[in-house]
Amino acid sequence: MCNDKLEVLISTMHRNSLEFIDKMFQNADVNSVNILVINQTTKTNLLKSDRANIRVFNFFDKGISRSRNQAIKNATSKYILFTDDDVIFDPNFDQIILDAFKDETEAGFLVFKAKTLKGNDYRKYNDENFELSKQSIEGVMSIEIACDLGKVKTTGVIFDERFGIGSQFETAEEYLFISQLIKNNVRGYFCNQYIVSHSEYNSGKALGSDKIIYARSALAYKKYKSLAYFWVFKFVFFLIRKKFISLNEMFSKTKIGFKGIKDFKAVSYTHLTLPTSDLV
């Protein structure tokens, strides 16, 4: 039986078969929830669904934040869960989410736990449930986030399309999204329960990459304005101290950070609204 209260919002690219969904649900009942797939593709490579609980929209644009925003726009269930196409859901993940919203009646969003395919914590988590603040949401991943769709739409908050994979600044879209929810008085809670598994990620290797330094510096300017220049120096020295980059790279990595700030300042600051791009 499908529980219409929860909808899983899957962002994917260039799919022409639903087989990947069965892999995601290998440990859970694929028919237990509604599923909305945003397939970023070309007009000659369309994905279609013949399953009653799976809706597919083919989207002819790129960027994970654009995909998430299309999902928000087209979702229909009371609660939504953001996810990617390479996760594996835990058994009864849907009931865990619905029970958590029942327990946290004031919640507009909940953050759950993810683990690696080996069963280890995907990142460091608190041992107890607690209410989230802007100071406690750094590191949250989109695959951990479930929302009350009505409360999100009431605020008008969406993903900042300048950030995230496939955008100019390829990180931090989740942080910006839920920080804006908190700013709009939407309450969020961490729930100490696993809902999903994902392959292990080498965050140390990525942390010193040009694209992450560039994007994080842009985020720093969005948060701290002119103090972001001092943040770049501090971040580069942190990377050197932790051996993510070498001392010889200090000057070049600092320049990349400053370029991220410069490019972010040049980006239009027009108000973000829900997307109107055509879907098929």
N, C-alpha and C positions, 0 to 999 in steps of 0.2 A: 504494500500500500504506500502511496506517495503522500508525504506530509506537506501540504501546500504552504505551510508557514515558513519554510526555509527554502531559499534558492541559492544554489552554488553558481557563482559567476566566474567562468573560466576564460582567461585570456590566452589565446594561442595564435599561431601564424601558419599560413600556407597548408592547411589541412584539407583533405578531400575524403576523409573517412572518419567515422566516430570510434574506431578501434582504440584510440589513445584513451578514451574515457573509461573503457573497460579495465585498462591497466591501472588507472587512477583508483578505481573502485574494486580492486581485486580482493580487498579485505572487508569491504562494506557493500551494502545493498544499493546498486545503482538506481533502483526504482523507488528508493525511499524519499527522495527529494526532487524538487524541480531543478533543472539545470539550464543555464543560459550560457551559450558559447559565443564569444566575440572572436571571429576568425579574421585576422588581418591578412589580406591576400590580394590577388589580382582578379579582374573580371573574367578571366579564363580558367580560374582554378577555384571553383566554388564548393563550399561544404553544405550538405543538406542533411536534414534529420527526418527519419521515419519513425521516431519514438515519441510517444505521447508526452513524456515528461521532459524532453530535451528540445529547447528552441535554439536555433542557430541564426546569427546575423553575420553576414560577410561584410567586412569593413575595409574600404580601399584607402587606408591611411596607415601611418605607422606611429609607434610610441606606446609604451605600456600605460601611461597616464590617459592617453586618448582612449585606449581600449577600456580601461576601468570606468571612464566617464560615460562611454556608450552603454556599458553594463548597468550603471546606476540609472541612466535615463530609461532603459528598457526593462528593468527588473519589475516584477509584479508581486512578489511574496512579501510578507511582513518583515522577515529577517533575511539578510543576505550575507554570504560568505565569499570574500575575495580569494581567488586561488589561481595558480598557474597550471600548465598542462603536464608537469613532470613530478607531481606529488603523488603520494599514496595515502588515502584516507584511512584512519583508524576505524575499527568496528564501532558502530554506534556513535560515531562522531556527531551525527545530526541530533541525536537525543541529548548528547552532552551539551551542545550549543543551546537547544531549546530549553533544557532544564536550567541552564545558567541564566538565561534571560528571565525565566520565571522566578528565580531566586533574587536576581538583581533588578527589581522592578523599575528603578530609576535609570537604568543603563540605556544610553544611546548607542554605545559600541562596547564590545568585549574583545580582549586580547587573550588568546589561548597559547598553548605550548606546542612546539614542533620538535621532532627528533630526527636524528640521522637514520639512514637505512640500517645501521648497526645497533640502533636502539639508544644511542646517547643523546643527551640534550643538544639541540642544534645551536643554542647559545646559552648564556648564563641567565637563569630565571630565579625569581624570588620563590621562597618556600611556602608563602601564604598568599591568599587572595588580598587584593588591596585596590583602593581607588587610584586611578592614574592621574598624573599631572604632567605638565609640559616637561618637567625635569625627569620624569620616569619613563618617557616613551621613546627615548633614543634607542635604536637597535631593533625596534619592532618591525616585523616583516609583514607584508600584505597578506601572506598565506595564513597568518595568525589572527586576522581581523574579521570579526562578524559585526554587523550593524543592524540597528532598527532602521529600516529603509525610510519610514515616514519621518522619523526625527532627523535623519540626514537631509532629506529633501526639504524639510521645513527651513533649515538653515541656509540652503542654497550652496553649501560647501561641496566642492568637487576637487578632484586631483589637479594640481598645478601642472599644466601640460609642458611647462619649460623644464620639468624635472622627470627623471626616470629613464629606464633603458629605452633607446630609440629616440630620445629627445636631446636637446642641446647639453643639458646637465644630467648625467646618467646615474643619479642616485637620489635618495632622500624623499621620494614622492610620498611614501607612507608616513614619514614623520610630519611632513607639511600637511597632509590630509587630516591626520588625527589631532595635530596641534590646532588647526583651524576649528575643528569640532569643539575642542575644549575651550577655545577662545569664545565660541558662540554658546557657551554654557551647556554643552552636551556632555553628560557624565559618562566616563568610561572606567572599566574595571579589568584588572588582570585576573584570570581564572587559572588556577594551578592544575590544569588538566590537558592531556595531549589530545590533539585532533588529527594530526597529519605527520607524515614522514617525508623527508627530502634528502637527496644525496648530499654528502658532505661538501662544504665550501671552504676554499682556502682564503679566508678573509685577509690574512697577513699579506699574501702576495698581491691581492687586489688593492689593499690600502695604500701602497706606495706607487700605484700606477698613475700615469699622467691624467687619465680620464677621471679618476676618483679625486685626486688633488684639485683638479680644475673644477669639478662639480661641487665638492665640499667647500671650496673657497667662495663659490657663488652663493651657496647656502649661508655661509658665515656672513656675507655682506647683507643678505636678506634679513638675517637675525640681528646683526650687530652694527650695521652701517660702517662708518669709517674705522671702527675698531677691528674690522675684519683683516686689515693689513697686519696688525699685530698678531691676530689669530693665525695667519699664514706662517709667520716666523715660528710661532710656538708649535704649530702642527708639524712643520718640516723638522724642527729639532726633535720632536717626539719620534718621528719616523726614523731619524738617524739613531737616536738612543735605543730604539727597539730593533734596529738593524733591518728595517723594512726597505731602507734606501742607504746608499753609502754616503760618506762625508763628501766625496767628490761630486755628488749629485745635488748638493745643497743649493747652489746658485740656480741651476736649471729648474729644479722643482719649485723654488720660490717664484721664479718667473712665470711658471705655469699657473701657480696659485693667483698671482696678480692678474694674469690674463683672464682667469675665470671671473674675478671681480669686475674687471673692465668690461667683459662681454655681457655679464649680467646687468650692469648699469645701463648698457645700451639696449637691452630688451624692453619692449613695450610694457608698460604697467597698466594696460587696460584691464577692466574688471573681467574676471573669468565667469563664464556662464556655461550652462549645459550645452553640449555640442549639437549641431544641427546637420552634420554630414549625413549623406545618404547611406542607408544600409540595405542589403539584399538578403 
